[in-house]
Amino acid sequence: MKEIKAFIHRNRITDVIHALKGAGFDNLSIVDVKGTLKALDSKEQDYSVELGTAVITEIKLEVVCEETQVDEAIQLIREHARTGQNDAGWIYVIEIGQAIRIETRAEG
């Protein structure tokens, strides 16, 4: 199994989620994070006193899928996360060593 981790602009996440879910990707996590992607406009950017730099609130999207689904997921994210900028985000693919389902009742 693989984990695809993508950092994208907040205003693109709805289209990305709909595309992924429409293609059958159900194991998604979406988290607001502070990051250093180039802001689309001045409203999107803040200055973090704690970090000492300009930041935006980005979305960290995590998709867990089979290795055979990775290329499709990447294609959907790239297509639907575009902003018109050359650098609209990043996608990382990570190997999952083990995946264990949490079940309703414990074995025993």
Long-range contacts (C-beta under 8 A, 24 or more apart in sequence): 1-64, 1-65, 1-66, 1-67, 1-96, 1-99, 2-64, 2-65, 2-66, 2-67, 2-69, 2-70, 2-93, 2-94, 2-95, 2-96, 3-62, 3-63, 3-64, 3-93, 3-94, 3-95, 3-96, 4-61, 4-62, 4-63, 4-64, 4-65, 4-70, 4-73, 4-74, 4-77, 4-91, 4-92, 4-93, 4-94, 5-60, 5-61, 5-62, 5-91, 5-92, 5-93, 5-94, 6-60, 6-61, 6-62, 6-63, 6-77, 6-81, 6-89, 6-90, 6-91, 6-92, 7-33, 7-35, 7-37, 7-58, 7-59, 7-60, 7-61, 7-89, 7-90, 8-58, 8-59, 8-61, 8-77, 8-81, 8-88, 8-89, 9-37, 9-40, 9-44, 9-56, 9-58, 9-59, 9-81, 9-83, 9-88, 9-89, 10-44, 10-57, 10-58, 10-59, 11-40, 11-83, 12-59, 12-80, 12-81, 12-82, 12-83, 12-88, 12-89, 13-59, 13-61, 15-80, 15-81, 16-61, 16-76, 16-77, 16-80, 16-81, 17-61, 18-80, 19-76, 19-77, 19-79, 19-80, 20-63, 20-73, 20-76, 20-77, 23-72, 23-73, 23-76, 25-63, 25-65, 25-69, 25-73, 25-76, 27-63, 27-64, 27-65, 28-61, 28-62, 28-63, 29-61, 29-62, 30-59, 30-60, 30-61, 30-62, 31-59, 31-60, 31-62, 32-57, 32-58, 32-59, 32-60, 33-57, 33-58, 33-59, 33-60, 34-58, 37-87, 37-88, 37-89, 38-85, 38-87, 40-83, 40-85, 58-89, 64-96, 64-99
